[in-house]
Amino acid sequence: MSSSALHVYNTLSRKKELFEPLHTPHVGMYVCGPTVYGDAHLGHAKSYVSFDIVRRYLRYLGYKVRYVQNITDVGHLVGDGDEGEDKISKKARIEQLDPMEIAETYTYTYFRDMDALSVQRPDISPRATGHIPEQIAMIQNLIDKGHAYACNGNVYFDVLSAPNYGQLSGRNIEDATSGTRVEAASDKRNPADFTLWKKADDQHLMKWPSPWGVGYPGWHIECSAMSIKYLGAHFDIHGGGLENQFPHHECEIAQSECSTGESFAKYWLHNNMVTLDGQKMGKSLGNAISLEEFFTGSHPLLKRSWNPQVIRFFLLQSHYRSTTDFSEKALEAAETGFQSLRATLQSILAYTKKQHNNKTEGESHEALPSLQAAFESAMNDDFNTAQAIAVLFDHTKKIKRDIADGLPPSDLLTLQNWLKIALTEILGLEYSEPNETESSFKDNISEDLLHLLIDLRTKARMERNFELSDIIRNRLKELNIELEDSKEGTRYTLPK
């Protein structure tokens, strides 16, 4: 049971609010998924790791979450506006493939990379191309209600008909017009009106029949149609990247509320971006490092490969609403911190009281209540994983010292079980169970000392101090401890 109530920052109200689901214990959550025309990069990882945490923690609190995350495989135009080429069609033309080949390829690699990051798959992952009838029906409904109009095979949403247009981003109609950064189409009534259905020319490969002619849906309408189909007209959480706040999410709200007559999402959560040298990292900017390149170390900006768990830990060390600035030094620091935390947790998880029968134990104490309360307090403050990890560091170090002094907590088993939940089920981080060889080895050498030596050797190798690196390896080999370097890090084999 949580020690405090969960509060989330709602972009719609611009303040933290008490989280109260519409239909407790059920929570409906929709997050804008990727446009599948290229490999996922670190910016995608930040977004989907962030909302993976939201879903995991809500389930930890006992909520029954339905998590819907779409796949955009049509309608997202280059430049995010109403003009230009469909991103997937453009990629297909460049690679001389069918657009569906492009979509299939990058949908596969997206889920592959998310799996590596321990991002749990959505409960429902609908594709835009699989919901064309729902989008056409919603567009027709908007026309019937006077909120949209057809012209020359295109259909536009009339922003002047939506009294609350701009409520999410804080933009008025004039701001919206300049914010689109595209020239007004000649058949629009207002330059700020956005496309619901776009007429397709003869060369366009992805197109469908509609009451207004052959064409394809706009980017915004797909998320409204699919979220309403699977979560209802009014649901709990809508999430996505901060860059989608306008125009994408603003347009979603306008068309959805005008179509259904109901309030759309109750809480709007937006993750901030990943930057490289202060500039947003993204495919369209040409400065993105794909996750596969991180995992394999194949990008020219990278000196080595990186374990997906280290990348996840790196992202969790900043709040989801904060900017995360990437550098390999930051990844190195995250790797050291992750190894240290995992070693401490493993030490506590492997401990049994019989290991210290020869020590005189002092007065027993309970460790879990204060640890759990501090951890949940951090998570209840808008999913503050950075603070939650700091809590784990501080509390587990003290518990480990107490164990070393012969003062194991009286609630040891309960504590161990909860630590597994906090690490794996909430934070989505992995740990390895110590084997019998490791346990017996503790009589001869401290496990912490071994990890310290490995960390020092890793640092020496990064600094190209190979002499020191070899000294550590050779001295450990004299103790029958074999080190093996791999892209996942350094493994060790203990004496039998």
KAUR-V900230 format. One record per pair of residues at least 6 apart in sequence whose C-alpha atoms are under 8 Angstrom apart, sorted by sequence separation. I is the first residue (numbers start at 1). J is the second residue. D is the distance in Angstrom with one decimal. If there is no record, write none. Layout:
BEGIN
I_J_D / I_J_D
END
This chain:
BEGIN
9_15_5.4 / 10_16_6.0 / 21_27_6.1 / 58_64_7.9 / 59_65_6.6 / 77_83_6.9 / 78_84_5.6 / 92_98_5.7 / 114_120_7.7 / 115_121_7.7 / 142_148_5.4 / 143_149_5.7 / 149_155_5.6 / 150_156_6.4 / 159_165_6.7 / 166_172_5.6 / 184_190_7.8 / 185_191_7.2 / 208_214_5.4 / 209_215_6.5 / 227_233_7.9 / 228_234_7.6 / 257_263_5.7 / 274_280_6.0 / 275_281_5.1 / 281_287_5.8 / 282_288_5.0 / 293_299_5.4 / 297_303_6.8 / 298_304_7.8 / 318_324_6.6 / 378_384_5.4 / 379_385_6.3 / 402_408_6.0 / 403_409_7.7 / 423_429_5.5 / 424_430_5.8 / 460_466_6.7 / 476_482_7.0 / 477_483_7.9 / 484_490_5.6 / 485_491_6.3 / 9_16_4.0 / 10_17_6.7 / 58_65_7.2 / 77_84_5.9 / 78_85_5.6 / 92_99_5.1 / 143_150_7.8 / 148_155_6.8 / 149_156_5.6 / 165_172_7.4 / 166_173_7.5 / 184_191_4.8 / 200_207_6.4 / 207_214_6.2 / 208_215_5.4 / 257_264_5.9 / 273_280_6.5 / 274_281_5.8 / 281_288_5.2 / 297_304_4.7 / 298_305_7.4 / 378_385_7.1 / 402_409_8.0 / 423_430_7.0 / 424_431_7.8 / 483_490_6.6 / 484_491_5.1 / 8_16_5.1 / 9_17_6.2 / 77_85_5.3 / 78_86_6.0 / 91_99_7.7 / 148_156_5.5 / 149_157_6.7 / 165_173_7.8 / 183_191_7.7 / 184_192_7.8 / 207_215_4.8 / 208_216_6.0 / 256_264_6.5 / 273_281_7.5 / 294_302_7.5 / 296_304_7.6 / 297_305_3.6 / 379_387_7.9 / 460_468_6.5 / 461_469_6.1 / 483_491_5.8 / 484_492_6.1 / 7_16_6.0 / 8_17_5.5 / 77_86_4.2 / 78_87_5.4 / 92_101_7.9 / 139_148_7.5 / 148_157_4.3 / 149_158_7.3 / 206_215_7.9 / 207_216_5.0 / 296_305_4.8 / 297_306_6.8 / 315_324_7.3 / 378_387_5.7 / 379_388_6.3 / 399_408_7.5 / 460_469_5.7 / 473_482_7.8 / 483_492_4.5 / 7_17_5.2 / 8_18_6.6 / 34_44_7.7 / 55_65_6.9 / 76_86_5.6 / 77_87_5.4 / 89_99_5.6 / 92_102_6.2 / 111_121_7.8 / 147_157_6.0 / 148_158_5.3 / 166_176_8.0 / 206_216_7.0 / 289_299_6.9 / 295_305_5.3 / 296_306_7.1 / 378_388_5.2 / 399_409_7.7 / 473_483_6.8 / 482_492_5.5 / 483_493_6.5 / 7_18_4.4 / 8_19_6.3 / 75_86_5.9 / 76_87_6.0 / 88_99_6.0 / 91_102_7.3 / 147_158_5.4 / 253_264_6.2 / 276_287_7.8 / 294_305_5.6 / 295_306_5.1 / 457_468_7.2 / 458_469_7.5 / 481_492_6.6 / 482_493_5.0 / 6_18_6.1 / 7_19_5.3 / 55_67_7.4 / 74_86_6.9 / 75_87_7.9 / 76_88_7.9 / 147_159_7.7 / 180_192_7.5 / 293_305_7.7 / 294_306_5.5 / 295_307_6.1 / 375_387_7.9 / 376_388_7.5 / 457_469_4.9 / 481_493_5.6 / 482_494_6.8 / 5_18_7.1 / 6_19_5.7 / 74_87_7.9 / 295_308_6.5 / 375_388_5.0 / 481_494_5.0 / 5_19_7.7 / 74_88_6.7 / 88_102_6.8 / 147_161_5.7 / 159_173_7.8 / 177_191_5.9 / 199_213_7.0 / 200_214_6.1 / 201_215_7.9 / 374_388_7.6 / 375_389_7.9 / 480_494_6.8 / 481_495_6.1 / 73_88_6.8 / 88_103_7.2 / 142_157_7.9 / 146_161_7.7 / 147_162_7.5 / 177_192_4.6 / 199_214_6.2 / 200_215_4.4 / 457_472_6.5 / 480_495_5.4 / 139_155_8.0 / 176_192_5.9 / 199_215_4.3 / 200_216_6.7 / 314_330_7.6 / 375_391_6.0 / 457_473_7.9 / 479_495_7.8 / 198_215_5.4 / 199_216_6.7 / 314_331_6.3 / 317_334_8.0 / 374_391_6.6 / 375_392_7.2 / 174_192_7.8 / 197_215_6.8 / 198_216_5.5 / 173_192_6.6 / 197_216_5.8 / 198_217_6.1 / 453_472_7.1 / 31_51_7.8 / 197_217_4.4 / 198_218_6.5 / 311_331_7.1 / 314_334_5.2 / 371_391_7.3 / 196_217_5.9 / 197_218_5.3 / 310_331_7.2 / 313_334_6.6 / 314_335_7.8 / 371_392_7.5 / 196_218_4.8 / 313_335_7.9 / 195_218_5.6 / 196_219_7.8 / 233_256_7.6 / 311_334_7.9 / 196_220_7.3 / 310_334_6.5 / 371_395_6.2 / 196_221_6.1 / 245_270_7.7 / 310_335_5.4 / 313_338_6.7 / 302_328_7.3 / 73_100_7.9 / 233_260_6.5 / 238_265_5.9 / 220_248_5.7 / 224_252_5.7 / 234_262_6.6 / 237_265_5.8 / 238_266_7.8 / 242_270_5.0 / 310_338_6.8 / 219_248_7.7 / 220_249_7.6 / 223_252_7.1 / 224_253_7.9 / 233_262_6.6 / 234_263_5.8 / 235_264_6.7 / 236_265_5.6 / 237_266_6.1 / 238_267_6.3 / 239_268_5.8 / 240_269_6.7 / 241_270_5.2 / 242_271_5.6 / 243_272_8.0 / 73_103_5.9 / 233_263_7.4 / 234_264_4.8 / 235_265_5.1 / 236_266_5.0 / 237_267_4.8 / 238_268_5.1 / 239_269_4.7 / 240_270_5.2 / 241_271_5.0 / 242_272_5.4 / 243_273_7.9 / 158_189_7.7 / 159_190_8.0 / 220_251_6.3 / 221_252_6.7 / 224_255_7.6 / 233_264_6.1 / 234_265_5.7 / 235_266_6.3 / 236_267_6.0 / 237_268_5.9 / 238_269_6.3 / 239_270_5.7 / 240_271_6.4 / 241_272_6.3 / 242_273_7.1 / 156_188_7.2 / 158_190_7.5 / 220_252_5.8 / 224_256_5.9 / 234_266_7.3 / 237_269_7.2 / 239_271_7.9 / 241_273_7.2 / 367_399_7.2 / 159_192_6.8 / 159_193_5.5 / 221_255_7.6 / 36_71_7.1 / 152_187_7.6 / 158_193_5.3 / 159_194_7.8 / 27_63_6.6 / 29_65_7.1 / 31_67_7.8 / 33_69_5.3 / 34_70_7.4 / 35_71_6.4 / 36_72_6.4 / 37_73_8.0 / 71_107_7.6 / 151_187_6.4 / 157_193_5.4 / 158_194_7.5 / 454_490_7.5 / 25_62_7.3 / 26_63_5.8 / 27_64_6.0 / 28_65_6.0 / 29_66_6.1 / 30_67_6.0 / 31_68_6.4 / 32_69_5.8 / 33_70_4.8 / 34_71_5.8 / 35_72_4.6 / 36_73_6.1 / 156_193_6.1 / 157_194_5.4 / 25_63_4.9 / 26_64_4.7 / 27_65_4.7 / 28_66_5.1 / 29_67_4.9 / 30_68_4.8 / 31_69_4.9 / 32_70_6.0 / 33_71_5.3 / 34_72_6.1 / 35_73_6.1 / 156_194_5.4 / 157_195_6.3 / 24_63_7.3 / 25_64_5.8 / 26_65_5.9 / 27_66_6.3 / 28_67_6.5 / 29_68_6.1 / 30_69_5.8 / 31_70_7.2 / 32_71_7.9 / 33_72_6.7 / 156_195_4.5 / 157_196_6.4 / 26_66_7.7 / 28_68_8.0 / 155_195_6.0 / 156_196_5.4 / 35_76_7.2 / 154_195_7.3 / 155_196_5.4 / 156_197_7.1 / 154_196_7.7 / 155_197_4.9 / 365_407_8.0 / 367_409_5.8 / 385_427_7.9 / 154_197_5.4 / 155_198_6.6 / 364_407_6.3 / 365_408_7.7 / 366_409_5.2 / 367_410_7.8 / 368_411_7.0 / 153_197_8.0 / 154_198_4.8 / 362_406_7.0 / 363_407_7.1 / 364_408_6.8 / 365_409_4.9 / 366_410_5.4 / 367_411_6.8 / 153_198_6.9 / 154_199_5.3 / 361_406_5.0 / 362_407_5.7 / 364_409_5.7 / 365_410_5.4 / 366_411_5.4 / 367_412_7.9 / 153_199_5.1 / 360_406_6.6 / 361_407_5.5 / 364_410_5.4 / 365_411_7.6 / 366_412_7.9 / 368_414_7.6 / 152_199_7.8 / 278_325_6.9 / 359_406_6.0 / 361_408_7.9 / 368_415_5.4 / 272_320_6.2 / 275_323_7.1 / 277_325_7.2 / 348_396_7.9 / 367_415_7.1 / 271_320_5.1 / 272_321_4.8 / 273_322_7.6 / 274_323_5.9 / 275_324_6.2 / 276_325_5.9 / 277_326_7.6 / 37_87_6.6 / 270_320_8.0 / 271_321_4.8 / 272_322_5.5 / 273_323_5.3 / 274_324_4.7 / 275_325_4.7 / 276_326_5.4 / 356_406_6.7 / 37_88_5.2 / 270_321_6.7 / 271_322_7.5 / 272_323_5.3 / 273_324_6.5 / 274_325_5.7 / 275_326_6.0 / 276_327_7.3 / 341_392_7.9 / 345_396_7.0 / 348_399_7.8 / 36_88_7.1 / 272_324_7.7 / 274_326_6.8 / 341_393_6.3 / 344_396_6.8 / 348_400_6.4 / 35_88_8.0 / 69_122_6.0 / 344_397_6.8 / 347_400_7.4 / 441_494_7.4 / 37_91_6.4 / 68_122_5.7 / 70_124_7.8 / 71_125_6.6 / 73_127_6.6 / 74_128_6.4 / 441_495_7.6 / 67_122_5.4 / 68_123_6.0 / 69_124_6.5 / 70_125_5.0 / 71_126_6.1 / 72_127_6.1 / 73_128_6.0 / 74_129_6.5 / 353_408_7.4 / 67_123_5.2 / 68_124_4.8 / 69_125_5.1 / 70_126_4.9 / 71_127_4.7 / 72_128_5.5 / 73_129_6.4 / 344_400_7.0 / 438_494_6.9 / 66_123_6.1 / 67_124_6.6 / 68_125_5.9 / 69_126_7.0 / 70_127_5.8 / 71_128_6.5 / 139_196_6.7 / 155_212_7.7 / 194_251_7.8 / 437_494_6.9 / 66_124_7.8 / 68_126_7.7 / 70_128_7.3 / 139_197_7.9 / 154_212_7.1 / 437_495_7.6 / 2_61_7.0 / 153_212_5.1 / 437_496_6.6 / 1_61_7.1 / 153_213_5.5 / 153_214_7.6 / 150_212_7.1 / 153_215_7.7 / 320_383_7.9 / 319_383_7.7 / 320_384_7.6 / 37_102_6.2 / 319_384_5.6 / 36_102_7.3 / 37_103_6.3 / 48_114_7.9 / 319_385_6.3 / 36_103_5.3 / 39_106_6.0 / 52_119_5.9 / 180_247_7.4 / 318_385_7.2 / 319_386_5.9 / 349_416_5.4 / 38_106_5.8 / 49_117_7.7 / 52_120_6.5 / 317_385_6.5 / 318_386_5.3 / 348_416_7.1 / 37_106_6.2 / 40_109_7.6 / 45_114_7.4 / 316_385_5.6 / 317_386_4.3 / 36_106_5.1 / 39_109_6.5 / 40_110_5.7 / 49_119_6.0 / 316_386_5.9 / 317_387_8.0 / 36_107_5.8 / 39_110_6.5 / 48_119_7.1 / 176_247_7.9 / 45_117_7.9 / 317_389_7.3 / 40_113_7.3 / 36_110_7.8 / 136_210_7.0 / 345_419_7.6 / 169_245_6.3 / 168_245_7.2 / 169_246_6.2 / 136_217_7.9 / 168_249_7.8 / 169_250_6.7 / 135_217_7.2 / 139_221_8.0 / 168_250_6.0 / 167_250_7.5 / 350_433_7.6 / 166_250_6.4 / 350_434_6.4 / 132_217_7.5 / 165_250_7.1 / 346_431_7.3 / 135_221_6.4 / 165_251_7.9 / 346_432_7.5 / 135_222_6.2 / 138_225_6.9 / 346_433_7.1 / 165_253_7.9 / 346_434_7.0 / 165_254_5.9 / 342_431_6.4 / 350_439_7.8 / 135_225_5.6 / 164_254_7.2 / 131_222_7.6 / 134_225_6.0 / 134_226_7.7 / 162_254_6.1 / 128_222_5.8 / 131_225_7.7 / 128_223_8.0 / 131_226_7.2 / 159_254_7.7 / 162_258_6.8 / 128_226_7.9 / 157_255_7.3 / 81_180_6.0 / 83_182_6.7 / 81_181_7.4 / 82_182_7.1 / 126_226_7.1 / 81_182_6.6 / 344_448_8.0 / 343_448_7.1 / 99_205_7.5 / 98_205_8.0 / 99_206_7.4 / 343_451_7.5 / 147_258_7.0 / 340_451_8.0 / 82_194_6.7 / 82_195_6.2 / 142_255_7.5 / 145_259_7.6 / 89_204_7.8 / 89_205_7.3 / 142_258_7.0 / 313_429_7.5 / 89_206_7.6 / 142_259_5.5 / 312_429_7.8 / 141_259_6.3 / 336_455_7.0 / 309_429_6.5 / 138_259_6.9 / 309_430_7.4 / 74_206_7.4 / 82_218_8.0 / 75_216_6.7 / 74_216_7.7 / 75_217_5.6 / 76_218_6.9 / 77_219_7.4 / 74_217_7.6 / 75_218_4.9 / 76_219_4.8 / 75_219_4.6 / 74_219_7.5 / 70_223_7.4 / 12_167_6.9 / 12_168_5.0 / 70_226_7.8 / 11_168_6.7 / 12_169_7.9 / 68_227_7.3 / 68_230_7.6 / 66_231_8.0 / 113_291_6.6 / 113_292_7.0 / 307_487_6.9 / 306_487_6.7 / 307_488_5.0 / 305_487_5.7 / 306_488_6.8 / 307_489_7.3 / 304_487_8.0 / 305_488_7.9 / 51_239_7.5 / 32_223_7.2 / 117_308_5.2 / 118_309_7.9 / 296_487_7.4 / 116_308_6.0 / 117_309_6.2 / 295_487_7.9 / 47_240_6.9 / 116_309_8.0 / 47_241_6.2 / 117_311_7.6 / 117_312_6.1 / 30_227_6.3 / 29_231_7.7 / 28_231_5.8 / 29_235_7.2 / 28_235_5.6 / 29_236_6.1 / 30_237_6.2 / 31_238_5.7 / 32_239_6.6 / 33_240_7.9 / 27_235_7.7 / 28_236_5.3 / 29_237_4.6 / 30_238_4.8 / 31_239_4.5 / 32_240_5.4 / 27_236_6.1 / 28_237_6.3 / 29_238_5.9 / 30_239_6.2 / 31_240_5.4 / 27_237_7.8 / 29_239_7.6 / 22_235_7.1 / 22_236_6.4 / 21_236_6.1 / 50_271_7.1 / 47_271_6.0 / 46_271_7.7 / 47_272_7.8 / 46_273_7.5 / 46_274_7.2 / 43_273_6.2 / 43_274_5.2 / 42_274_6.9 / 43_281_6.3 / 42_281_7.6 / 43_282_6.7 / 41_282_7.5 / 41_283_7.8 / 38_283_7.7 / 42_288_7.3 / 45_291_7.9 / 41_288_6.1 / 42_289_6.7 / 41_289_5.6 / 42_290_6.6 / 41_290_4.0 / 42_291_6.2 / 40_290_5.6 / 41_291_5.0 / 39_290_6.0 / 40_291_6.1 / 39_291_7.5 / 39_292_7.9 / 12_267_7.0 / 11_267_7.5 / 12_268_6.0 / 10_267_5.3 / 11_268_5.3 / 10_268_5.1 / 11_269_6.2 / 9_268_7.9 / 10_269_5.9 / 11_270_7.1 / 9_269_6.8 / 8_269_7.9 / 49_312_7.2 / 49_315_7.8 / 50_316_7.8 / 45_312_8.0 / 46_315_6.2 / 50_320_5.9 / 47_320_7.8 / 46_320_7.5 / 119_428_7.5 / 118_428_6.0 / 118_429_7.4 / 57_379_7.9 / 57_383_8.0 / 54_383_6.8 / 53_383_7.6 / 60_425_7.9 / 16_382_7.6 / 60_426_7.0 / 56_425_6.7 / 57_426_5.6 / 3_373_5.4 / 56_426_5.3 / 2_373_7.2 / 56_427_7.8 / 4_376_7.3 / 8_380_7.8 / 3_376_6.6 / 4_377_6.1 / 6_379_7.7 / 7_380_5.8 / 8_381_6.8 / 9_382_6.1 / 53_426_6.6 / 2_376_6.2 / 3_377_6.8 / 6_380_4.2 / 7_381_5.6 / 8_382_4.4 / 53_427_6.5 / 5_380_6.3 / 6_381_6.4 / 7_382_5.5 / 8_383_7.5 / 53_428_7.7 / 4_380_6.8 / 6_382_7.1
END
